Amino acid sequence: MSAVRDFRVTSGGIELAVRERGEGNRPTVVLVHGYPDTGAMWDEVAELLAARFHVVAYDVRGAGASTSPDDPLDYGLDALVGDLQAVLDGAGADEPVHLVGHDWGSAQGWEAVIGDRLRGRIASFTSISGVDRRHMARWAREAVRSGPRGVADVLGQARRSVYMPVLMAPRAGELAARLVSVAFARGMRLREGAEPRPGHPAGTLARDARNGLGLYRANLRPGGAPAGEGRTDVPVQLIVPTKDRYGSQPLLLSARGPVSRLYVRRVPAGHWVARSHPDLVARWIAEFVEHIDGGPETAALAHARAAGEPGRDFGGDLVVVTGAGSGIGRATALAFAAAGARVVAADVDEAAAKRTADEIGVAGGEGYLYQVDVADAEGMERFAGYVRDTFGVPDVVVNNAGIVIMGSLLETSEDDWARVRSVNLDGVYRGCRLFGRQMADRGEGGHIVNVSSLGAFFPIADLSAYSAAKAAVLHLSECLRLDLDRHGIGVTAVCPGLINTPGVRRTRFVGLAGAGVEDELRERMARTVERRGHPPEKVARAILRAVRQDRPVVPVAPEAHIGRALARVSPSANRALALLGRRAGDRLHADLKHRRALRP
């Protein structure tokens, strides 16, 4: 354990309690806490950093061992930046420091790096679960103007922020602060996975929660946001907890654009990520600080920098897509690449995978090909190892590869059944297990998408083998979602309806006499799905949304939504509708056989 030195500094009549760790001749890292914490919130992170840095943490005004202002509204960000300046002076920080802020501590940090008051004294800023008021206002305006999705993002954030007006209201705020002090420790354990320990929550929590109301009341008044876009040339690292209950990802990423050097790193954790994942937070802070101080840019930081570019939701992410040579897989690979991801396009057809990778490259993205049959267990082991050793652990894996065999189960041979199962189910299992293990070992989360089908909840007489495998994929995904949640890994089952893909013309039929009948059936199916007008890009867009929103099950196309609803609400109606479909298929088969018999 590092040596700890406590001292006090004065700022505008306020005494601030400061704690130092590490050697004073090393680069200085300053940690600023939020509401309703004290500097002790950082203890685990500070201990990990102290071996390499001079680490300073302090209790902000009104919290912990620091004193409170006489005016309960004397918590404006300008006064708080003055407190930070006093701490830097008192700690002897002659060289520019590396600032880290969480929650309201992050808001203070943004004020410090955007304004001129501390210009030249801050070398870098790491923001965790906090935003600048200018960035927030700009994001809200642009999101509302962008259309329904942007409006939904703003409304979603408003729902998360419903507590703020309560804390700002007289009497109601004091009551809410009392409830916070009572429930805080329990909430940390249940919602954050962080056990209370000496120092956090602090023994002064009830007083701190009440005093901290001044943060909301002084800084969130209508019209209180300063003018400007909040531009800064200080390098900024955003650590974005994807399970934060208070800040949505779109809001926490609102610094994209105004910040010229922005690095974005996501972690599958809640608001108090510094308590639940201190090793990861300390590692990311240290890596960033050492780079800003002249060290090399690691591959992880290069990816984080790509993720900071505006309009690139998956910038720097590594995405693996199987069955990427055509159809849904190709469209998905191209969509992820357009959103900034590096994509490994895998397919049993090497030439098709190459075409997809080349398309990505022509569009200015990073696309790589790999030939693999997902039914080959050893081949999938080699594939997973190649991806890890060549590119790193994937952030997103889309298990899309599949084949279709149509016909009565009575005509489905052992080999046909085995092939459908080995590709459509076993291939998904292998992708989930092999890449899921890598994601879990890395400890930074990830997302797995398994492409199922309308057939998972709608019985189709001539698709028994296919539908059984796809139904298993759906249930596997539901089980795996529960299993991998402990590792912060999301799992989604995507269930497309009738989608116009080249695979329709590759469908194989069993139990039919004559190649001509099979060819005509393929052609009729192709014309049917073409009339439906649902291209594979529709599924690709749904997959990207599902990953962004961490959705469990995503039907695509009206028939898929109807099939899922009927399967849940009225299974008998679902079966009746399926029976009508079977009778229509019987008539089609009889008609084709009759016409074949009449031909000379």
N, C-alpha and C positions, 0 to 999 in steps of 0.2 A: 504494500500500500504506500502511495506517495506521501511525502510530507505535506502538511496542510498549514497555511499561514492565513490567519484572519486579521483584517484591519478594517477601519472605517474611513469614509471620505464624506465631505460635506458638499452639498449642491443646493444652492438657493435656500438655505435654512433646513434642508433635509439631510439626515445622516443615513448613509447607505452602508450596509454590511457587505463586505467583499471577502471572498475566499480565493486564495491562490494555490495552485499545485504546479509541480514541475520547475525546471530551472529557468531563471529569469533571462538568460542569454539566448534562449531558443525563441523561435517564432511564437507570437502570442495569439492564442485563440480565446475570444471572449464569448461567453454563453449567456444569453438573456432569456429568461423564462416568461411564461404567459400567465393567464388567469385560470384558476386561483392558486397557482403554485408559488414556490419560493426557489431560490437558487439550488436547493437540495434536490430538485427534480433532476438535475444534470449529474448527480453523483457518479452513477455508473459510467456514463460517457466521459466525464471529466477524468476519472481514474484511468480509463483506457488511453486517453489522449496524453496524459501527463508524462508518459514515458518518452514522448517525442516532442512535446510542446510545452510552452509556458501557458497554463490554462487559468483563466480568470472567470469566476461566476459571482453574481451578486444578487441580493434581494432588491427588487425594484421598490420604489417608494410605496409605502403602505403595506408591504408584505414582509413576513418573517421578522428578522431582527432590525430591519430598517424602520425609520420613523415615518409618520404620516403627515401630510400637509394640513395646515389649519383649515384651509378651504377644501371641502370634500370634492370639488370639481377641479382641483389643481392637478389634474392628471393628463393634461393635453400633451400631444406627441412632442411639441416643441420643448416642454419642460422635461420630458423623458429623455430626449436626445441630449439635453443639457446634463442630465444625470449620467448618461453614458460617457459624455466627454469628461466629467469629473472622475469617473472610474478609470478611464484611460490615463488621465494625468496622475492619479494616485497610484496606479500600478506601474508607473514608469515606462509606459509603452511609447518609446521614442520612434520606433519603426512602425509602419502601417500594420494594423492588426487584421486578423481574420475573424469576422463577426459571424455568430450563429444565433438565430432567433427562432423561438417556437411560439405560435399563437400570437398573443399581444406582443411578445418579445420580437417576433418576426415583423409585426407592424412598425415597431420602433426601428428595427434594422432597415426597413425600406425607407423610412423617413430620413435615416442617417445617410444612406448611400445615394438618395435622390437629391437631397438638398446640398447646399454649399457649406453648411456649418462645419462638417467633419471632412471636407474634401481633402484628399491626400493622406488621411489617417486610417482609411480602411482599404485593405488590399483585396479582400474578397468577402462575399456574404453568402451564407447558407441559410435558406429560409425553409422552415418546416411548418406546414399547416398554418400559414399566415399570408395575408395579401396586403398590398398597398391600396389605399382608398382610391387613388386615381386609376389604377389598373382595374379595380373592381367596377368603377363607374363606366369606364370605357368598354369593358367586356359586356356589361349589362346592356348598354346602348346598342352595340354591334350585334349581340346575340338576338335581341328583339327584332332588329331590322332584317336579320338573315333568314327568318322564316319560322315555320312551326317547330322545328327541332331546337332552334335557339330559344324560342319562347318557352319550350318545355324545360330547357336547361335552367333558365332564370327562375321559373316557377319551382323547379326542384330545389334550387338553392334557397329560395324564399322559405320553403317548407323546413329546410334544415336550420334556418336562421330565426325561426319563430320565437325562440327564447330571448332574442336581443331586445325587442320592444318591452318585454316583461322586465328585464334587468334595468332598463332605462326609466321605467315608470316609478314614481314615488310610492313608497310603502310596498307595492307589489315586488319591486326589486329587492327590498330588504327581506321580504318573506322568501323569495326565491333563493337569495344568498344563504339564508338559514337552511333551506332544504339542500342546497349544494353541499354545505359543510357536513350535513348528516349523511348524505348518500354517496359522497365522493369516493370513499375507499371501496365501498361495495361495487360501485360502477366501474372502478378501475379493474377490479378483479374479474367481474363478469363480462364486461364489454371490451376490455383492452388486454386481458390476459396478463396483467401486471399485478403482482401481489404487493399490498402495502408493506412498507418497511420503515425503520426508524428514519425520520426526516421527511418522508413523503408518504401520505399527506403530512403536512407540518402540524405541530401542536397549536400553531396560531391560525389554523385554517378558518375558523369561524370569523375571526377579525379580518383576515386577509380577503375572504369572500365578500364581506361587507364593504371594506375599503375599496376593493377592486371595482365596485360598481361605477366609481368615478371614471374608469377607462371607457366604459360605454357611454356614459352621460356627457363626458367632455368631448369625445371624438366622433360620435355617431349622430350628432344633431343634424336635422335637415339643413342642407346647404353648407355643411361643414367641410366637405371635401375640398382640398386645395385645387387650384387650376393647373392645367397642364396634363401631359400624357404620362408623366412619371418616368422619363428617360434617365438612364444611367449607363456609364461606361465601366462601372465596377463589375468584375466577373461575378455572376450569381449562380449558385447551385440550388435548384428546387428539389427538396425531398418530399414527394407527394404520397402520403399514405392513402391507398386506394379504398380503404374501409373507414375513412374519416367520417364520423357522423355529423360533423359541423361544416365541413368545407367540401363541396363537390369537386371532382377533377377539373371540369371546365373553369370553375372559379380559381382554383389553386394554380391553374396554368395561365392565368390572365396576364402574367408578365411577358408572355411571348409577344414579341414585337418591340415594345419600348426598351427592352434590355438587349444590348448589342452582343453581349457574351453570356449566353444562358445555357445551363446544363440541367437536364431534367432526369430525375431518377425516381422510379415508382417502387413502392414497397407494399406488400399485402398486409397492412397493419392499420390500427386505429389511430385516433388523434394523438395519443401519448406514445408514439412510436419510440421515443427516446428511452422510455421505461420498458417497453415490451421487446424492443430489438436494439439494445444499446451497442452490441458488438457491430452490427451492420451500420448503424448511424455513425459510430466512431470511425469505422473503416472508411466510409464514404467521405467524412469530413477530412480525415488525414490525407486521403488520396487527392482530394481537391486542393487542399492547402499546399501540399508538396508540389503539385503541378503549377499552381499560380506562383509559387516561390522559385520556379525555374526548373522543376523536374519534368520528365517526359510525360506526354499525354498518353495514358494507358488506353488500351482498346475499349475498356468500359467507359472511360471518360469521353472518348471520341463518339461512342454511341449515345452517351448522355447529351453531348453537344448537338448531335443530329436531332435528338428528341426535342431540343429547345427551339427548333425552327418553326415559325408560324405555319399553320395549315398542314402539318405532318404529324398526325395523331400517333403514328407508329414509327416515327423517326428513330433510326438506330436499332429498332427491334429486329431480332432474328426470327423468321417465320418459316416453318417447314410445311409444305403442302404435298400430300400424296395424291396420285391420280391427277397431276397438274398438267398433263399433256393436252387435255381438251376439256370442253364442257365446264362444269362447275369448278373443277380444280384449276383450270387455266384462268377463268375469270377471277377466282379468288386470289391466285398468285399475283395477277396483274393489279388487282385492287389494293392489296397490301403494299406492293411495290410503289404504287402511286401515292400511298399515304406515308412513304418514307422508309418502309421496312426493307431489310435485306432478305431475299427469298431464296430458299432451296426448293426447286421444283423437281419433284420425284415422280417417276412413272415407270411402268413396266416397259413402255415404248420409249427407248432412249432418244430417238429422233424427235418424238413429240415433246419430250421434256426439254430438249435443246431448243426447239422452236419457241417454247414459252420463255425460257431463260433469255434467248436472244431478243424477244419482244421487249422484255423488261430492260435489257441493256440499251436498245435503241431509244427507249423512252427516257433514258438517263438514270435508270435505277440500277440496283445490284441484284442480278439474278444468277443462280448457279443450278446446274443440272445434276441429277443422280438417277441412274437406272436401278430399279429394285422392284421385285415382285413381293408385295406385302404378304403373300401366302407362304413365302420362304422364311422360316424362322431364323436360320443362320444369316440369310441375306439381310434381314431387318436388324439383327444384332450388329452386323458390319456397318450398315447404314447409320444407325444411331451413334456408333463409335466414331465414324467418319465425321459426322456433323459436329459432335462435341470437340474432337481433336482439331478440326479445320477451322470452324467458325465460332465455337463456344456452345453453351447451352441455349436451346431455343427459348424464346419468350412466348411464342404461340405455335401450336402444332394443329394442323387441320387434317384429320384422318378422313379422306374423301374417296380414296380408291374403291371402286366397286364394279360388279358385273351384274347383268340381268339375264336370267334364264326363265322363259315363260312356258307354261303348260301345266297339265294336271300333275299332281304329286304322284299319281299312279304310274305316270310315264317318266318320272324323274329317277334316273339311275343313281346308284351309290356314288359314282364318280361325279355326276352333276351336282348332287347334294353336297359332296365334300368340297367341290370347287367353289360353290356359292358361299358355303360357310367359311372356307379358309380365307377368301378374299374379303367378304363383306363383314364378317364378325371377327375371325381370328386376326386379320390384318389390323382392325381397329384396336383389338386387345393389345397387340404387340406395340403399336404406336403409343397407346396410352401408358403401358407399363414401362417401356424403354425410355421414352422421353419424360414421362412423369417422374421416374426415378431420378433422372438428371436434374429436373426442376426442383424436386424436394431436397436433393443433396446441396444444391446451390443456395437454397434458403432465401431466394428473392421473388418467389411466386412465379406466376406464368398462367397460361390459359390453354386448354385443350378443347378443340371443336371436333365433334364426331358427326359426320353426315349420315343421318338416318333417312327416313322417307315417310310420305303419306301412308305407305303400307304398314307402318308401325302401329297405327291405330285404326286402320280401315281395311277389313278383310277383302282380299282379292283372290278369286278362285284360281286363276292361272298364275299367280305369283306366290304360291305357298312357300317355296324355299326362300325366295328373295325377301318376302314380307316377314317370315320367321326370323331371318338374320337381322333385318332392320329393326324389328321389335326388340330383339335382344340388345342391339346397339343402343336403343333408347333407354332401356332399363339399366344397362351397364353404365351409361352416362349418368343416370340419376344416382346410382350407388356410388360411382366414382366421385361424383361431386361432393358427397358427404365424406368420403374417405380422404380426399385431397384438400378439403377445406382447412384442415389442421396445418397444412403447409402453405396456405395462402394461394393455392392453385385453383382457378376457376375451371369448370367443365360445362360445356354447352352441347346439347343435341339439337341439330338443325334438321328439320323434317320438310323437305321440299315436296310440292305437289307435282303437277305436270309441267316440266321444264323442257324447253326446246334445246336439247343438247345433241351432239353427234352420236352419243351412246345409244340413242333410240334406234338408229339404223344398224347398230351392232348387236341388237338383242338376238339371242339364240332361242329357238323354240324347240320343244320336245313333243313327241306324239303326233307330229304332222306328217302326212304322206306327200312327199314331193317338195323340191326346193322352190318351185314356183309359188306355192301357197305361202311358204315362209317369207319369200321376198315381197309378196303382195301385202301380207300382214304388216311387215315392217314399214312399207310405204304408207299404208293407211294410218298406222300409229304416228308416223312422222308428220303427216298432214294434220292429224288431230292436235298434236302438241304445238305445231306451228300456228294453228288457229287460236290456241289459248293465248299466245302472245307473251309468254313469260320467258325471257332469255336467262341464261346462266348468270348474267351480271346482277339480276335481281337477288339471286341467292347470295352472291358474293357481298353485296351491300348489306344484306341481313346478317351475314357472318361477322363483318366488321362491326356492325352495331352491337351484336351480341357480345363480342369481346369487350368493347368499350363499356357496356352496361352490365357485364357479368350476368347474363340471363341464362336460366337453366334449360328451357325448351323453347325453340323458335320455329313455329310452322311458317312456311313460305308458300304463298298463293292461296286464293280463297278456298279451294277444295281441301287443302291441308288444314286450314282453320276450322272448316266445317267438320271434317273427319275427327279432329281432336275433340271438338265440342260435343259431337254426338257420342263418341266413345266414352266421354266422362258423364254426360247427362242422360243419354238414352241409348244404351248399347243395342236394344232391340231395334230401334230406328236405324242405327248404323248397319245392323245385319240386313234389315229389309232393303236398304239402299244398295248394299253390296249384292244382294240377290238379284235386284234389277240389273245391275251391271253384269252379273254372270249370265243372265238370260240373253242380254244384248250380245255378249260375246259368243254364246252358243249359236245365235242366229247368224252372226257373221261367219263363224266357222262353217256352218252348214251351207251358207250361200257360196262361200269360196269353193268348198268341195263339190257342190252341184255344178258350178260354172266350170271347174276343172274337168268334171266328167263329161260335159257337153262339148268340150274342145276336141277336134279331130286329132 
